[in-house]
Amino acid sequence: MSYAYDDANIFARILRGEIPNNTVLETPHTLAFHDIRPQAPVHVLVIPKGRYVNFDHFAAEASDEEIADFSRVAAEVCRVTGVKPGQGGQGYRAISNAGEHGVQEVPHYHLHILGGRILGPMLKRAE
């Protein structure tokens, strides 16, 4: 399935340099930056520079080079922020929201890496 990409979304504007960000790491295919409304002591967004709407769009249509680069950047973010369990960190949560039911707010694929405290249950049960 092909997705329609909105070039006016905030992450597209960040990638074009129209909106500043607090960069953690940047490569030719990926940008990682601190979230402006952090939900944990560590809250970094990792975004591909390509025009992908969500995870399944990225996984299906990105090049192998883009996918590998994105994954390596996410791993490096975990290392440099100190949340990587294999290097003494206490762990992290990686979240990607997609579509209405996933409560996706920005229509550009992004991975939230959160850590620095116990994050609580993954989902609340519906009452």
Accessible surface in RSA format (square Angstrom, percent):
REM  Atomic radii and reference values for relative SASA: ProtOr
REM  Chains: A
REM  Algorithm: Lee & Richards
REM  Probe-radius: 1.40
REM  Slices: 20
REM RES _ NUM      All-atoms   Total-Side   Main-Chain    Non-polar    All polar
REM                ABS   REL    ABS   REL    ABS   REL    ABS   REL    ABS   REL
RES MET A   1   190.00  98.4 120.70  79.9  69.30 165.0 108.60  92.3  81.41 107.9
RES SER A   2    89.74  75.8  67.99  90.7  21.75  50.1  42.04  89.5  47.70  66.8
RES TYR A   3    59.23  27.7  41.67  23.7  17.56  45.7  30.57  23.0  28.66  35.3
RES ALA A   4   100.92  92.8  68.15 105.2  32.77  74.5  76.85 108.2  24.07  63.8
RES TYR A   5    31.33  14.6   7.59   4.3  23.74  61.8   6.25   4.7  25.07  30.9
RES ASP A   6    70.51  49.4  64.10  63.8   6.41  15.2  27.16  63.9  43.35  43.2
RES ASP A   7    71.15  49.8  66.76  66.4   4.39  10.4  28.15  66.2  43.01  42.9
RES ALA A   8    71.09  65.4  54.05  83.4  17.04  38.8  57.31  80.7  13.78  36.5
RES ASN A   9     9.59   6.6   1.22   1.2   8.37  20.2   9.59  23.1   0.00   0.0
RES ILE A  10    69.12  39.3  63.81  47.5   5.30  12.8  64.40  46.4   4.71  12.8
RES PHE A  11    11.13   5.6  11.13   6.9   0.00   0.0  11.13   6.7   0.00   0.0
RES ALA A  12     5.90   5.4   3.83   5.9   2.07   4.7   5.46   7.7   0.44   1.2
RES ARG A  13    94.17  39.5  94.17  48.0   0.00   0.0   9.53  13.0  84.64  51.3
RES ILE A  14    15.10   8.6   9.33   6.9   5.77  13.9   9.33   6.7   5.77  15.7
RES LEU A  15    52.28  29.1  19.76  14.1  32.52  81.7  21.96  15.4  30.32  81.6
RES ARG A  16   123.19  51.7  87.32  44.5  35.87  85.4  69.84  95.5  53.35  32.3
RES GLY A  17    63.88  78.8   0.00   N/A  63.88  78.8  32.95  90.4  30.94  69.3
RES GLU A  18    95.28  54.7  61.16  46.3  34.12  81.2  39.01  75.4  56.28  45.9
RES ILE A  19    39.29  22.4  37.81  28.2   1.48   3.6  38.06  27.4   1.24   3.4
RES PRO A  20   121.02  88.2 100.62  91.7  20.40  74.2 111.52  92.1   9.50  59.1
RES ASN A  21    52.22  36.0  19.27  18.6  32.95  79.3  11.00  26.5  41.21  39.8
RES ASN A  22    96.99  66.9  87.95  85.0   9.04  21.8  28.72  69.1  68.27  66.0
RES THR A  23    64.21  45.7  39.05  39.6  25.16  60.0  28.39  38.1  35.82  54.2
RES VAL A  24    38.08  25.1   8.68   7.9  29.40  70.8  13.01  11.3  25.07  68.0
RES LEU A  25    51.68  28.8  48.25  34.5   3.43   8.6  51.68  36.3   0.00   0.0
RES GLU A  26    98.37  56.5  71.43  54.0  26.94  64.1  18.38  35.6  79.99  65.3
RES THR A  27    31.37  22.3  24.36  24.7   7.01  16.7  31.32  42.1   0.05   0.1
RES PRO A  28   114.98  83.8  89.43  81.5  25.55  92.9  98.88  81.6  16.10 100.1
RES HIS A  29    48.53  26.5  45.93  31.9   2.60   6.7  35.55  36.6  12.98  15.1
RES THR A  30     0.21   0.1   0.21   0.2   0.00   0.0   0.00   0.0   0.21   0.3
RES LEU A  31     6.18   3.4   6.18   4.4   0.00   0.0   6.18   4.3   0.00   0.0
RES ALA A  32     0.00   0.0   0.00   0.0   0.00   0.0   0.00   0.0   0.00   0.0
RES PHE A  33     6.87   3.4   6.87   4.3   0.00   0.0   6.87   4.2   0.00   0.0
RES HIS A  34    73.09  39.9  70.40  48.9   2.69   6.9  39.27  40.5  33.82  39.4
RES ASP A  35    22.37  15.7  14.81  14.7   7.56  17.9   0.63   1.5  21.74  21.7
RES ILE A  36   147.74  84.1 116.60  86.9  31.14  75.1 123.42  88.9  24.32  66.0
RES ARG A  37   160.43  67.4 153.86  78.4   6.57  15.7  65.45  89.4  94.98  57.6
RES PRO A  38    81.20  59.2  60.01  54.7  21.19  77.0  60.01  49.5  21.19 131.7
RES GLN A  39   113.23  63.3 100.80  73.7  12.44  29.6  41.23  87.8  72.00  54.6
RES ALA A  40     9.54   8.8   0.00   0.0   9.54  21.7   5.86   8.3   3.68   9.7
RES PRO A  41    97.33  70.9  54.17  49.4  43.16 156.9  67.18  55.5  30.15 187.4
RES VAL A  42    23.53  15.5  21.33  19.3   2.20   5.3  23.53  20.4   0.00   0.0
RES HIS A  43     8.73   4.8   5.12   3.6   3.60   9.2   5.12   5.3   3.60   4.2
RES VAL A  44     0.00   0.0   0.00   0.0   0.00   0.0   0.00   0.0   0.00   0.0
RES LEU A  45     8.93   5.0   8.93   6.4   0.00   0.0   8.93   6.3   0.00   0.0
RES VAL A  46     0.00   0.0   0.00   0.0   0.00   0.0   0.00   0.0   0.00   0.0
RES ILE A  47     0.00   0.0   0.00   0.0   0.00   0.0   0.00   0.0   0.00   0.0
RES PRO A  48     1.36   1.0   1.36   1.2   0.00   0.0   1.36   1.1   0.00   0.0
RES LYS A  49    66.82  32.6  47.85  29.4  18.96  45.2  30.26  27.2  36.55  38.9
RES GLY A  50    18.20  22.4   0.00   N/A  18.20  22.4  15.98  43.8   2.22   5.0
RES ARG A  51   133.76  56.2 121.15  61.8  12.61  30.0  57.44  78.5  76.32  46.3
RES TYR A  52    23.53  11.0  23.53  13.4   0.00   0.0   8.62   6.5  14.91  18.4
RES VAL A  53    15.54  10.2  15.54  14.1   0.00   0.0  15.54  13.5   0.00   0.0
RES ASN A  54     8.55   5.9   8.24   8.0   0.30   0.7   0.30   0.7   8.24   8.0
RES PHE A  55   108.40  54.2 108.40  67.1   0.00   0.0 108.40  65.7   0.00   0.0
RES ASP A  56    71.64  50.2  67.33  67.0   4.31  10.2  39.54  93.1  32.10  32.0
RES HIS A  57     9.27   5.1   7.85   5.5   1.43   3.6   3.58   3.7   5.69   6.6
RES PHE A  58     6.24   3.1   6.24   3.9   0.00   0.0   6.24   3.8   0.00   0.0
RES ALA A  59    49.70  45.7  29.15  45.0  20.54  46.7  30.59  43.1  19.11  50.6
RES ALA A  60    83.45  76.7  43.00  66.4  40.45  92.0  52.85  74.4  30.60  81.1
RES GLU A  61    86.89  49.9  57.95  43.8  28.94  68.9  29.82  57.7  57.08  46.6
RES ALA A  62    11.88  10.9   0.00   0.0  11.88  27.0   0.00   0.0  11.88  31.5
RES SER A  63    56.16  47.5  43.12  57.5  13.04  30.0  50.62 107.8   5.54   7.8
RES ASP A  64   125.90  88.2 116.75 116.2   9.15  21.6  40.25  94.7  85.65  85.4
RES GLU A  65   117.42  67.4 107.88  81.6   9.54  22.7  42.13  81.5  75.29  61.5
RES GLU A  66    27.40  15.7  26.64  20.2   0.76   1.8   6.41  12.4  21.00  17.1
RES ILE A  67    56.66  32.2  56.62  42.2   0.03   0.1  56.62  40.8   0.03   0.1
RES ALA A  68    49.23  45.3  43.56  67.2   5.66  12.9  49.06  69.1   0.17   0.4
RES ASP A  69    27.50  19.3  22.28  22.2   5.22  12.3   8.96  21.1  18.54  18.5
RES PHE A  70     9.71   4.9   9.71   6.0   0.00   0.0   9.71   5.9   0.00   0.0
RES SER A  71    57.56  48.6  48.09  64.2   9.47  21.8  29.37  62.5  28.19  39.5
RES ARG A  72   175.74  73.8 170.86  87.1   4.88  11.6  58.12  79.4 117.63  71.3
RES VAL A  73     4.19   2.8   3.33   3.0   0.86   2.1   4.15   3.6   0.04   0.1
RES ALA A  74    14.12  13.0  13.82  21.3   0.30   0.7  14.12  19.9   0.00   0.0
RES ALA A  75    56.13  51.6  46.51  71.8   9.61  21.9  54.10  76.2   2.03   5.4
RES GLU A  76    54.02  31.0  52.00  39.3   2.02   4.8  20.41  39.5  33.61  27.4
RES VAL A  77     0.00   0.0   0.00   0.0   0.00   0.0   0.00   0.0   0.00   0.0
RES CYS A  78     7.51   5.7   7.51   8.4   0.00   0.0   2.89   7.3   4.62   5.0
RES ARG A  79   110.22  46.3  98.90  50.4  11.32  27.0  23.48  32.1  86.74  52.6
RES VAL A  80    73.48  48.4  38.40  34.8  35.09  84.5  43.41  37.7  30.07  81.6
RES THR A  81    33.94  24.1   9.36   9.5  24.58  58.6  17.13  23.0  16.81  25.4
RES GLY A  82    49.12  60.6   0.00   N/A  49.12  60.6  33.69  92.4  15.43  34.6
RES VAL A  83     5.94   3.9   4.74   4.3   1.20   2.9   5.94   5.2   0.00   0.0
RES LYS A  84    73.78  36.0  73.18  44.9   0.60   1.4  36.66  33.0  37.12  39.5
RES PRO A  85    78.90  57.5  62.38  56.9  16.52  60.0  62.65  51.7  16.25 101.0
RES GLY A  86    71.80  88.5   0.00   N/A  71.80  88.5  37.06 101.7  34.74  77.8
RES GLN A  87   112.00  62.6  74.22  54.2  37.78  89.9  39.20  83.4  72.79  55.2
RES GLY A  88    65.37  80.6   0.00   N/A  65.37  80.6  40.36 110.7  25.01  56.0
RES GLY A  89    13.99  17.2   0.00   N/A  13.99  17.2   5.31  14.6   8.68  19.4
RES GLN A  90   177.35  99.2 139.45 101.9  37.90  90.2  66.27 141.1 111.07  84.2
RES GLY A  91    18.16  22.4   0.00   N/A  18.16  22.4  12.42  34.1   5.74  12.8
RES TYR A  92    99.19  46.3  66.97  38.1  32.22  83.8  23.78  17.9  75.41  93.0
RES ARG A  93    54.64  22.9  50.94  26.0   3.70   8.8  12.20  16.7  42.45  25.7
RES ALA A  94    48.69  44.8  24.87  38.4  23.82  54.2  24.87  35.0  23.82  63.1
RES ILE A  95    52.77  30.0  49.49  36.9   3.28   7.9  52.77  38.0   0.00   0.0
RES SER A  96    42.47  35.9  12.62  16.8  29.86  68.8  12.04  25.6  30.43  42.6
RES ASN A  97    45.56  31.4  41.15  39.8   4.41  10.6   2.20   5.3  43.36  41.9
RES ALA A  98    43.10  39.6  28.84  44.5  14.25  32.4  28.98  40.8  14.11  37.4
RES GLY A  99    37.79  46.6   0.00   N/A  37.79  46.6  37.73 103.5   0.05   0.1
RES GLU A 100   158.39  90.9 129.71  98.1  28.68  68.3  57.29 110.8 101.10  82.5
RES HIS A 101   175.37  95.8 144.93 100.7  30.45  77.9  96.00  98.9  79.37  92.4
RES GLY A 102    28.05  34.6   0.00   N/A  28.05  34.6  22.20  60.9   5.85  13.1
RES VAL A 103   103.14  67.9  96.71  87.5   6.43  15.5 101.11  87.9   2.03   5.5
RES GLN A 104    37.07  20.7  10.44   7.6  26.63  63.4   5.35  11.4  31.72  24.1
RES GLU A 105   129.35  74.3  95.98  72.6  33.37  79.4  43.96  85.0  85.39  69.7
RES VAL A 106    24.37  16.0  24.03  21.8   0.35   0.8  24.37  21.2   0.00   0.0
RES PRO A 107    51.35  37.4  50.43  46.0   0.92   3.3  50.96  42.1   0.39   2.4
RES HIS A 108     0.37   0.2   0.37   0.3   0.00   0.0   0.37   0.4   0.00   0.0
RES TYR A 109     8.64   4.0   8.17   4.6   0.48   1.2   0.96   0.7   7.68   9.5
RES HIS A 110     9.86   5.4   8.54   5.9   1.32   3.4   0.67   0.7   9.18  10.7
RES LEU A 111    26.17  14.6  26.17  18.7   0.00   0.0  26.17  18.4   0.00   0.0
RES HIS A 112    29.19  16.0  29.19  20.3   0.00   0.0  24.39  25.1   4.79   5.6
RES ILE A 113     1.61   0.9   1.61   1.2   0.00   0.0   1.61   1.2   0.00   0.0
RES LEU A 114    13.40   7.5  13.40   9.6   0.00   0.0  13.40   9.4   0.00   0.0
RES GLY A 115     0.59   0.7   0.00   N/A   0.59   0.7   0.59   1.6   0.00   0.0
RES GLY A 116    50.55  62.3   0.00   N/A  50.55  62.3  23.74  65.2  26.81  60.0
RES ARG A 117   127.04  53.3 101.07  51.5  25.97  61.8  59.52  81.3  67.53  40.9
RES ILE A 118   162.94  92.7 143.15 106.6  19.80  47.7 148.89 107.2  14.06  38.1
RES LEU A 119    41.45  23.1  17.32  12.4  24.13  60.6  17.86  12.5  23.59  63.5
RES GLY A 120    34.18  42.2   0.00   N/A  34.18  42.2  25.47  69.9   8.71  19.5
RES PRO A 121   113.99  83.1  89.05  81.2  24.94  90.7 101.12  83.5  12.87  80.0
RES MET A 122   123.02  63.7 100.09  66.2  22.93  54.6  95.02  80.8  28.00  37.1
RES LEU A 123   150.40  83.8 130.40  93.3  20.00  50.3 134.71  94.6  15.69  42.2
RES LYS A 124   193.98  94.6 164.93 101.2  29.05  69.2 113.15 101.8  80.82  86.1
RES ARG A 125   218.15  91.6 199.71 101.8  18.45  43.9  78.47 107.2 139.68  84.7
RES ALA A 126   106.33  97.8  66.40 102.5  39.93  90.8  76.90 108.3  29.43  78.0
RES GLU A 127   212.81 122.2 138.85 105.0  73.96 176.1  93.03 179.9 119.78  97.8
END  Absolute sums over single chains surface
CHAIN  1 A     7914.2       5907.2       2007.0       4473.2       3441.0
END  Absolute sums over all chains
TOTAL          7914.2       5907.2       2007.0       4473.2       3441.0
